[in-house]
Amino acid sequence: MRGAAKEKESGVPTERKSAAREGGSQQEVRRTFKMLREVWLNIGVEKVDMHEGVIIKALLDSGTTGMFIDRQTAARHGFKLQKLERLLVVRNVDGTNNSGGAIMH
């Protein structure tokens, strides 16, 4: 393809490309794309004590150092919480402690 051009329509970036068809005529192809700031996935999680699976909507965070679930989601889906021997201190990207506090369960 040649003749690629980018433009904005209604605030959403689009990309226009033209390609040669058989016989020499031109064909225009448009593709609209929107930058994602968050990526949410439906994931399967298993309750280890009951061997029961549930589907949970999860935020993909490429900067995290582990996998976590918030207390309200755990309670809503019937997960049993087990107190940790040591608290996990949660730090923000700038190094400050997270306002949500340490992870206890």
KOLLUM-938149 format. One line per field, with one value per atom (N, C-alpha, C, O): residue number from 1; residue in one letter; atom name; x negated, y negated, z negated. Coordinates in Angstrom, 1 decimal, always signed. Layout:
BEGIN
pos = c(NUM/...);
code = c(A/...);
site = c(CA/...);
xx = c(X/...);
yy = c(Y/...);
zz = c(Z/...);
END
This chain:
BEGIN
pos = c(1/1/1/1/2/2/2/2/3/3/3/3/4/4/4/4/5/5/5/5/6/6/6/6/7/7/7/7/8/8/8/8/9/9/9/9/10/10/10/10/11/11/11/11/12/12/12/12/13/13/13/13/14/14/14/14/15/15/15/15/16/16/16/16/17/17/17/17/18/18/18/18/19/19/19/19/20/20/20/20/21/21/21/21/22/22/22/22/23/23/23/23/24/24/24/24/25/25/25/25/26/26/26/26/27/27/27/27/28/28/28/28/29/29/29/29/30/30/30/30/31/31/31/31/32/32/32/32/33/33/33/33/34/34/34/34/35/35/35/35/36/36/36/36/37/37/37/37/38/38/38/38/39/39/39/39/40/40/40/40/41/41/41/41/42/42/42/42/43/43/43/43/44/44/44/44/45/45/45/45/46/46/46/46/47/47/47/47/48/48/48/48/49/49/49/49/50/50/50/50/51/51/51/51/52/52/52/52/53/53/53/53/54/54/54/54/55/55/55/55/56/56/56/56/57/57/57/57/58/58/58/58/59/59/59/59/60/60/60/60/61/61/61/61/62/62/62/62/63/63/63/63/64/64/64/64/65/65/65/65/66/66/66/66/67/67/67/67/68/68/68/68/69/69/69/69/70/70/70/70/71/71/71/71/72/72/72/72/73/73/73/73/74/74/74/74/75/75/75/75/76/76/76/76/77/77/77/77/78/78/78/78/79/79/79/79/80/80/80/80/81/81/81/81/82/82/82/82/83/83/83/83/84/84/84/84/85/85/85/85/86/86/86/86/87/87/87/87/88/88/88/88/89/89/89/89/90/90/90/90/91/91/91/91/92/92/92/92/93/93/93/93/94/94/94/94/95/95/95/95/96/96/96/96/97/97/97/97/98/98/98/98/99/99/99/99/100/100/100/100/101/101/101/101/102/102/102/102/103/103/103/103/104/104/104/104/105/105/105/105);
code = c(M/M/M/M/R/R/R/R/G/G/G/G/A/A/A/A/A/A/A/A/K/K/K/K/E/E/E/E/K/K/K/K/E/E/E/E/S/S/S/S/G/G/G/G/V/V/V/V/P/P/P/P/T/T/T/T/E/E/E/E/R/R/R/R/K/K/K/K/S/S/S/S/A/A/A/A/A/A/A/A/R/R/R/R/E/E/E/E/G/G/G/G/G/G/G/G/S/S/S/S/Q/Q/Q/Q/Q/Q/Q/Q/E/E/E/E/V/V/V/V/R/R/R/R/R/R/R/R/T/T/T/T/F/F/F/F/K/K/K/K/M/M/M/M/L/L/L/L/R/R/R/R/E/E/E/E/V/V/V/V/W/W/W/W/L/L/L/L/N/N/N/N/I/I/I/I/G/G/G/G/V/V/V/V/E/E/E/E/K/K/K/K/V/V/V/V/D/D/D/D/M/M/M/M/H/H/H/H/E/E/E/E/G/G/G/G/V/V/V/V/I/I/I/I/I/I/I/I/K/K/K/K/A/A/A/A/L/L/L/L/L/L/L/L/D/D/D/D/S/S/S/S/G/G/G/G/T/T/T/T/T/T/T/T/G/G/G/G/M/M/M/M/F/F/F/F/I/I/I/I/D/D/D/D/R/R/R/R/Q/Q/Q/Q/T/T/T/T/A/A/A/A/A/A/A/A/R/R/R/R/H/H/H/H/G/G/G/G/F/F/F/F/K/K/K/K/L/L/L/L/Q/Q/Q/Q/K/K/K/K/L/L/L/L/E/E/E/E/R/R/R/R/L/L/L/L/L/L/L/L/V/V/V/V/V/V/V/V/R/R/R/R/N/N/N/N/V/V/V/V/D/D/D/D/G/G/G/G/T/T/T/T/N/N/N/N/N/N/N/N/S/S/S/S/G/G/G/G/G/G/G/G/A/A/A/A/I/I/I/I/M/M/M/M/H/H/H/H);
site = c(N/CA/C/O/N/CA/C/O/N/CA/C/O/N/CA/C/O/N/CA/C/O/N/CA/C/O/N/CA/C/O/N/CA/C/O/N/CA/C/O/N/CA/C/O/N/CA/C/O/N/CA/C/O/N/CA/C/O/N/CA/C/O/N/CA/C/O/N/CA/C/O/N/CA/C/O/N/CA/C/O/N/CA/C/O/N/CA/C/O/N/CA/C/O/N/CA/C/O/N/CA/C/O/N/CA/C/O/N/CA/C/O/N/CA/C/O/N/CA/C/O/N/CA/C/O/N/CA/C/O/N/CA/C/O/N/CA/C/O/N/CA/C/O/N/CA/C/O/N/CA/C/O/N/CA/C/O/N/CA/C/O/N/CA/C/O/N/CA/C/O/N/CA/C/O/N/CA/C/O/N/CA/C/O/N/CA/C/O/N/CA/C/O/N/CA/C/O/N/CA/C/O/N/CA/C/O/N/CA/C/O/N/CA/C/O/N/CA/C/O/N/CA/C/O/N/CA/C/O/N/CA/C/O/N/CA/C/O/N/CA/C/O/N/CA/C/O/N/CA/C/O/N/CA/C/O/N/CA/C/O/N/CA/C/O/N/CA/C/O/N/CA/C/O/N/CA/C/O/N/CA/C/O/N/CA/C/O/N/CA/C/O/N/CA/C/O/N/CA/C/O/N/CA/C/O/N/CA/C/O/N/CA/C/O/N/CA/C/O/N/CA/C/O/N/CA/C/O/N/CA/C/O/N/CA/C/O/N/CA/C/O/N/CA/C/O/N/CA/C/O/N/CA/C/O/N/CA/C/O/N/CA/C/O/N/CA/C/O/N/CA/C/O/N/CA/C/O/N/CA/C/O/N/CA/C/O/N/CA/C/O/N/CA/C/O/N/CA/C/O/N/CA/C/O/N/CA/C/O/N/CA/C/O/N/CA/C/O/N/CA/C/O/N/CA/C/O/N/CA/C/O/N/CA/C/O/N/CA/C/O/N/CA/C/O/N/CA/C/O/N/CA/C/O/N/CA/C/O/N/CA/C/O/N/CA/C/O/N/CA/C/O);
xx = c(-0.8/+0.0/-0.9/-2.0/-0.4/-1.2/-0.2/+1.0/-0.8/+0.1/+0.8/+1.9/+0.1/+0.7/+0.9/-0.1/+2.0/+2.2/+3.0/+3.8/+2.7/+3.4/+4.3/+3.8/+5.4/+6.3/+7.2/+7.2/+7.8/+8.7/+10.1/+10.4/+11.0/+12.5/+13.2/+13.1/+13.9/+14.6/+13.7/+14.2/+12.5/+11.6/+11.0/+10.2/+11.4/+10.8/+9.9/+10.2/+8.6/+7.6/+8.0/+8.6/+7.8/+8.1/+6.9/+6.0/+6.7/+5.6/+6.2/+7.0/+5.7/+6.2/+5.1/+4.0/+5.3/+4.3/+4.9/+6.1/+4.2/+4.7/+3.9/+2.6/+4.5/+3.8/+4.2/+5.4/+3.3/+3.7/+4.4/+4.0/+5.5/+6.3/+5.7/+4.9/+6.2/+5.9/+6.5/+7.6/+5.8/+6.3/+5.8/+6.1/+5.1/+4.6/+5.4/+5.0/+6.7/+7.5/+7.1/+6.5/+7.5/+7.1/+8.3/+9.4/+7.9/+8.9/+8.5/+7.3/+9.4/+9.1/+9.6/+10.7/+8.7/+9.0/+8.9/+7.9/+9.9/+9.9/+9.9/+10.7/+9.1/+9.1/+9.2/+8.3/+10.1/+10.3/+9.7/+9.9/+8.9/+8.3/+8.4/+8.3/+8.5/+8.6/+7.6/+7.5/+6.8/+5.8/+6.4/+7.3/+6.1/+6.6/+5.7/+4.5/+6.3/+5.5/+5.6/+4.8/+6.6/+6.8/+7.1/+7.8/+6.7/+7.0/+7.7/+7.1/+9.0/+9.7/+9.9/+10.2/+9.8/+10.0/+10.9/+11.0/+11.7/+12.4/+11.5/+11.0/+11.2/+10.4/+11.1/+12.0/+10.6/+11.2/+10.3/+9.1/+11.0/+10.3/+10.9/+12.1/+10.1/+10.6/+10.5/+9.5/+11.6/+11.5/+10.9/+11.4/+9.7/+8.9/+9.5/+9.5/+10.2/+10.8/+12.0/+12.4/+12.7/+13.9/+13.8/+14.7/+12.7/+12.5/+13.6/+14.1/+14.1/+15.1/+14.5/+13.8/+14.9/+14.3/+15.4/+16.6/+14.8/+15.7/+15.0/+13.7/+15.7/+15.2/+15.2/+16.2/+14.1/+13.9/+13.3/+12.5/+13.8/+13.3/+12.0/+12.1/+10.9/+9.6/+8.9/+9.0/+8.3/+7.5/+6.1/+5.4/+5.6/+4.2/+3.3/+3.5/+2.3/+1.4/+0.0/-0.5/-0.7/-2.0/-3.1/-4.2/-2.8/-3.8/-3.7/-4.5/-2.7/-2.6/-3.6/-4.1/-3.8/-4.8/-4.1/-4.7/-2.8/-2.0/-0.6/-0.2/+0.2/+1.7/+2.5/+2.2/+3.4/+4.2/+5.6/+6.0/+6.5/+7.9/+8.4/+7.9/+9.3/+9.7/+10.7/+11.3/+10.8/+11.6/+13.0/+13.7/+13.6/+15.0/+15.3/+16.3/+14.4/+14.6/+14.5/+15.3/+13.5/+13.4/+14.6/+15.1/+15.2/+16.4/+17.6/+18.4/+17.7/+18.9/+18.9/+20.0/+17.7/+17.6/+17.4/+17.2/+17.4/+17.4/+16.0/+15.9/+14.9/+13.6/+13.3/+13.7/+12.7/+12.3/+11.0/+10.0/+10.9/+9.6/+8.8/+9.3/+7.5/+6.6/+5.6/+4.9/+5.4/+4.5/+3.1/+2.7/+2.3/+0.9/+0.0/+0.4/-1.1/-2.0/-2.6/-2.9/-3.0/-3.6/-2.7/-2.3/-2.5/-1.8/-2.6/-3.9/-1.9/-2.6/-2.4/-1.2/-3.4/-3.3/-3.2/-3.9/-2.2/-1.9/-2.4/-2.1/-3.3/-3.9/-3.4/-3.2/-3.2/-2.8/-4.0/-5.2/-3.8/-4.9/-6.0/-7.1/-5.5/-6.5/-7.2/-7.9/-6.9/-7.6/-6.9/-7.3/-5.8/-5.0/-4.1/-3.8/-3.7/-2.8/-1.5/-1.0/-0.8/+0.6/+1.5/+1.5/+2.5/+3.5/+4.4/+5.1/+4.5/+5.3/+4.7/+5.4/+3.5/+2.8/+2.2/+2.1/+1.6/+1.0/+1.9/+3.1/+1.5/+2.3/+2.1/+1.0/+3.3/+3.3/+3.7/+3.4/+4.5/+5.0/+4.6/+5.0);
yy = c(+1.2/+0.0/-1.2/-1.2/-2.3/-3.5/-4.7/-4.5/-5.9/-7.0/-7.1/-7.5/-6.6/-6.6/-8.0/-8.8/-8.4/-9.7/-9.5/-8.6/-10.4/-10.3/-11.6/-12.7/-11.4/-12.6/-12.3/-11.2/-13.4/-13.3/-13.6/-14.6/-12.7/-12.9/-12.8/-11.7/-13.8/-13.8/-13.5/-12.8/-13.9/-13.6/-12.2/-12.0/-11.4/-10.0/-9.9/-10.1/-9.5/-9.4/-8.3/-7.3/-8.6/-7.6/-7.5/-8.5/-6.5/-6.3/-6.0/-5.1/-6.7/-6.4/-5.9/-6.5/-4.9/-4.3/-4.0/-3.6/-4.2/-3.8/-2.7/-2.7/-1.8/-0.7/-0.5/-0.8/+0.0/+0.3/+1.6/+2.6/+1.6/+2.8/+3.4/+2.8/+4.6/+5.2/+4.3/+3.8/+4.1/+3.3/+1.8/+1.0/+1.5/+0.1/-0.8/-2.0/-0.5/-1.5/-1.5/-0.6/-2.6/-2.8/-2.5/-2.6/-2.0/-1.6/-2.3/-2.2/-3.0/-3.7/-2.8/-2.3/-2.6/-1.8/-2.8/-3.4/-2.8/-3.6/-2.7/-1.7/-3.1/-2.3/-3.3/-4.2/-3.2/-4.1/-3.4/-2.2/-4.1/-3.5/-4.5/-5.7/-4.0/-4.8/-4.3/-3.1/-5.2/-4.8/-4.4/-5.1/-3.3/-2.8/-3.2/-3.0/-3.7/-4.1/-3.0/-2.9/-2.1/-1.0/+0.2/+0.1/+1.3/+2.6/+3.5/+3.9/+3.8/+4.7/+6.0/+6.1/+7.1/+8.5/+9.2/+9.0/+10.2/+11.1/+12.3/+12.9/+12.6/+13.7/+14.7/+14.4/+15.9/+17.0/+17.1/+17.2/+17.1/+17.3/+18.5/+18.6/+19.3/+20.5/+20.3/+19.8/+20.6/+20.6/+21.9/+23.0/+21.8/+23.0/+24.0/+25.2/+23.4/+24.3/+25.0/+26.1/+24.5/+25.1/+25.6/+26.3/+25.3/+25.7/+25.3/+26.0/+24.0/+23.4/+22.2/+21.4/+22.1/+21.0/+19.9/+20.2/+18.7/+17.5/+16.6/+16.7/+15.9/+14.9/+13.6/+13.1/+12.9/+11.6/+10.6/+11.0/+9.4/+8.3/+7.8/+7.4/+7.8/+7.5/+6.4/+6.4/+5.5/+4.4/+5.0/+5.4/+4.9/+5.3/+4.2/+3.1/+4.4/+3.4/+3.9/+4.8/+3.4/+4.0/+3.6/+4.1/+2.7/+2.2/+2.9/+2.6/+3.7/+4.4/+5.5/+6.1/+5.8/+6.9/+8.1/+9.0/+8.2/+9.3/+9.2/+8.3/+10.2/+10.2/+10.0/+10.7/+9.1/+8.7/+8.6/+8.4/+8.8/+8.6/+7.7/+7.9/+6.8/+5.9/+6.7/+7.6/+6.2/+6.9/+7.0/+8.0/+5.9/+5.9/+7.0/+7.7/+7.1/+8.1/+9.5/+10.4/+9.7/+11.0/+11.4/+12.5/+10.5/+10.7/+11.0/+11.9/+10.2/+10.4/+11.7/+12.3/+12.3/+13.6/+14.8/+15.9/+14.5/+15.5/+16.1/+17.3/+15.3/+15.8/+15.7/+14.7/+16.7/+16.6/+15.9/+16.2/+14.9/+14.2/+14.9/+15.3/+14.9/+15.5/+14.4/+13.9/+14.1/+13.1/+13.5/+14.6/+12.5/+12.8/+12.7/+11.9/+13.4/+13.3/+11.9/+11.4/+11.4/+10.0/+9.2/+9.7/+7.9/+7.0/+6.7/+6.7/+6.5/+6.1/+4.6/+4.2/+3.9/+2.4/+2.1/+2.6/+1.3/+1.0/-0.4/-1.4/-0.5/-1.8/-2.2/-1.4/-3.5/-4.0/-4.1/-3.9/-4.5/-4.6/-5.6/-5.5/-6.6/-7.7/-7.3/-8.1/-6.1/-5.6/-5.9/-5.5/-6.7/-7.0/-5.8/-5.0/-5.7/-4.7/-4.9/-6.0/-3.8/-3.9/-4.3/-3.8/-5.1/-5.6/-4.5/-4.6/-3.4/-2.3/-1.4/-0.6/-1.7/-1.0/+0.3/+0.6/+1.0/+2.2/+3.4/+3.3/+4.4/+5.6/+6.5/+6.9/+6.9/+7.7/+9.1/+10.0/+9.4/+10.7/+11.2/+12.3);
zz = c(+0.0/+0.0/+0.0/-0.6/+0.6/+0.6/+0.5/+0.5/+0.2/+0.1/-1.3/-1.4/-2.3/-3.7/-4.2/-4.0/-4.8/-5.4/-6.6/-6.7/-7.6/-8.9/-9.0/-8.6/-9.5/-9.7/-11.0/-11.5/-11.4/-12.6/-12.1/-11.5/-12.5/-12.2/-13.6/-14.2/-14.0/-15.3/-16.4/-17.4/-16.4/-17.5/-17.6/-18.5/-16.7/-16.6/-15.5/-14.3/-15.8/-14.7/-13.7/-14.1/-12.4/-11.4/-10.5/-10.4/-9.8/-8.8/-7.5/-7.4/-6.5/-5.1/-4.3/-4.3/-3.5/-2.6/-1.3/-1.2/-0.3/+1.1/+1.6/+1.4/+2.3/+2.9/+4.3/+4.7/+5.1/+6.5/+6.6/+6.0/+7.4/+7.7/+9.0/+9.7/+9.2/+10.5/+11.6/+11.4/+12.6/+13.7/+13.5/+14.4/+12.4/+12.3/+11.5/+11.3/+11.2/+10.5/+9.0/+8.5/+8.3/+6.9/+6.0/+6.4/+4.8/+3.8/+2.5/+2.1/+1.8/+0.6/-0.6/-0.6/-1.5/-2.7/-3.9/-4.1/-4.8/-6.0/-7.2/-7.2/-8.2/-9.4/-10.6/-10.6/-11.4/-12.6/-13.8/-14.0/-14.6/-15.8/-16.9/-16.7/-18.1/-19.3/-20.3/-20.5/-20.8/-21.8/-23.1/-23.6/-23.6/-24.8/-26.0/-25.9/-27.0/-28.2/-29.3/-30.2/-29.1/-30.1/-29.3/-28.2/-29.7/-29.1/-30.2/-31.2/-29.9/-30.8/-30.2/-29.0/-30.9/-30.4/-31.3/-32.5/-30.8/-31.6/-31.8/-30.9/-33.1/-33.4/-34.3/-35.0/-34.2/-35.1/-36.3/-36.2/-37.5/-38.8/-39.5/-39.5/-40.1/-40.8/-42.3/-42.9/-43.0/-44.5/-44.9/-44.7/-45.4/-45.7/-46.7/-46.5/-47.7/-48.7/-48.2/-48.8/-47.2/-46.7/-45.3/-44.8/-44.6/-43.2/-42.3/-41.4/-42.6/-41.8/-41.1/-41.6/-39.8/-39.0/-38.8/-38.7/-38.8/-38.5/-37.4/-37.3/-36.7/-35.7/-36.3/-36.8/-36.3/-36.9/-35.9/-35.1/-35.9/-35.0/-35.7/-36.8/-34.9/-35.5/-34.7/-33.5/-35.4/-34.7/-34.5/-35.5/-33.3/-33.0/-33.3/-32.8/-34.2/-34.7/-34.4/-35.2/-33.4/-33.1/-34.0/-34.0/-35.0/-35.9/-37.3/-38.1/-37.5/-38.8/-39.0/-38.0/-40.2/-40.6/-41.1/-41.6/-41.0/-41.4/-40.9/-40.2/-41.4/-41.0/-42.3/-43.3/-42.2/-43.4/-43.1/-41.9/-44.1/-43.9/-45.1/-46.2/-44.9/-46.0/-46.9/-46.4/-48.1/-49.1/-48.7/-49.0/-48.2/-47.8/-46.7/-46.8/-45.7/-44.7/-45.2/-44.9/-46.1/-46.8/-47.5/-47.5/-48.3/-49.1/-48.2/-48.5/-47.1/-46.2/-45.6/-45.3/-45.3/-44.6/-45.6/-45.2/-46.9/-47.9/-48.2/-48.6/-47.9/-48.2/-49.7/-50.3/-50.3/-51.7/-51.8/-51.1/-52.7/-52.9/-54.0/-55.0/-53.8/-54.8/-55.1/-54.2/-56.4/-56.9/-56.5/-56.8/-56.0/-55.7/-56.9/-57.9/-56.9/-58.1/-58.1/-59.2/-57.0/-56.9/-55.9/-54.9/-56.3/-55.4/-54.1/-54.2/-53.0/-51.8/-51.6/-51.4/-51.6/-51.5/-50.0/-49.2/-49.6/-48.2/-48.0/-48.6/-46.9/-46.6/-45.2/-44.3/-45.0/-43.7/-42.9/-43.3/-41.6/-40.6/-41.0/-40.7/-41.8/-42.2/-43.6/-44.1/-44.1/-45.3/-46.6/-47.7/-46.5/-47.8/-48.1/-47.3/-49.4/-49.8/-49.2/-49.2/-48.8/-48.3/-49.4/-50.5/-49.0/-50.0/-50.4/-51.5/-49.7/-50.1/-51.2/-51.8/-51.6/-52.6/-52.2/-51.0/-53.2/-52.9/-52.7/-53.1/-52.0/-51.8/-53.0/-53.3/-53.6/-54.8/-54.6/-55.4/-53.5/-53.3/-51.9/-51.5);
END
